[in-house]
Amino acid sequence: MSTIKLALKRISPKQLFMVSALLVNGGNYLYNLLLGRLLGPEAFADAALLVTLLLVLSFVGMTFQLATTKFAVLFTDQTWVAFKNTMYRYALVFGVFTGILVLIFSKHLQALFNTQNHYMFMIFAVAIPLYFVMSVNRGRFQGGHDFGKLAGTYQTEMWSRLLLTFALLLLVPLESGILIAVGISLSFVFGLFPSDFKGVKVFSKDRLPAVDLKQVWIFIGLTAGYELTQIIINNSDILLVKHYFDDKQAGLYSSLALIGRVVYFVAWMFVMLLMPTVIQKQKDGEPTAPVLFKYVFFIGTLSAFIVAVCYLLPNLIITLMFGDAYLSIAPLLWKYALATSLFAVSNIFAYYFLSLNQYSPVILSGLLGFSQVALIMLYHGGLETVVHMQIIAMVILLVAQLLFFIIKNKTETKIIAK
């Protein structure tokens, strides 16, 4: 016992968060893999749609989380208190508004995505406000470098979703989509812990000074724009495949996407560490590029390894993770992993630029995100074509991000030289 305590003391908060993030990603993968094996390709299509909607929600929630992270570093004293209350108010109001919209259009969503019922959308809608409040909590921990509590909120959300969903599927005789929606929704409640709401006054009369509020709104607007591009790039393929293909093909593609996205989820772990570090270094007048290079090297090396494994052992990976029923999708595994790897590396660049208030790459990502949707809508003769369209879009995106970084650095070097 004393050895374990000594080992834990030697682990830094950042290292603890990285270990926790790997565990969370592993748990989320296990969740999806078990769903795929338990439900089969056809029923898994609806389950994968709910998981995709959860990912969409997480990207929107990142707007609140990253804004809270940034200004937790920059604001202090009464300005921080007013900002904190403001963010909780924004999150709650926006969450309620979004939930009402999903409730109203639940039947339209059922028709659009060919699901078995609309009740799963209604259940999901009720829990949406909780997710945005949870995102503000996480932003407070991330900005304050309290990585222990930040890790805790991800752990409670992941484990509760995993355990509750499968308990419901095994014990309750209802349609699987409804039960999965209930499991996901309840996990948001558990994801609120650990947290500290002491001193939080959602409808406080304290207001941020106009100059600070303008700064906050600019960052929220641009971050929301970038997160929208994330939603488009990272989820549009699954939604479009669900629309254009039958349930079996959509279920097969969902399994492909799940395995191929392992790179992106690991990259997310580095983004959580990248942003507060870059913002703090910029605030202190220290160079920020070395931080970017370090994380690009980590993600690039990991991406190359995963693509190579997917190329060499596709049948083994598919069989172990989902079973023989999904083997027909194996030849596309390395290609999808390549597309996701390109996106993950470009994403590190984008969040780096966002941290430094450089927003041109955000606009660029948006344009290329919509181009990916356009390409898939124009060319979707088969699942392989869909994957090829994503590779094309992601190569262009990464090259554009690299060119922007090189040009920006050369310009700044010339200015300093003068």
HELIX and SHEET records of a PDB file:
HELIX    1   1 SER A    2  ARG A   10  1                                   9    
HELIX    2   2 PRO A   13  LEU A   74  1                                  62    
HELIX    3   3 ASP A   77  ILE A  104  1                                  28    
HELIX    4   4 SER A  106  PHE A  113  1                                   8    
HELIX    5   5 TYR A  119  GLY A  143  1                                  25    
HELIX    6   6 PHE A  147  LEU A  171  1                                  25    
HELIX    7   7 SER A  176  PHE A  190  1                                  15    
HELIX    8   8 ALA A  210  TYR A  244  1                                  35    
HELIX    9   9 ASP A  247  GLY A  260  1                                  14    
HELIX   10  10 VAL A  262  LYS A  283  1                                  22    
HELIX   11  11 ALA A  289  LEU A  312  1                                  24    
HELIX   12  12 PRO A  314  MET A  321  1                                   8    
HELIX   13  13 ASP A  324  LEU A  332  5                                   9    
HELIX   14  14 LEU A  333  SER A  355  1                                  23    
HELIX   15  15 SER A  360  LEU A  378  1                                  19    
HELIX   16  16 LEU A  383  ALA A  417  1                                  35    
END                                                                             
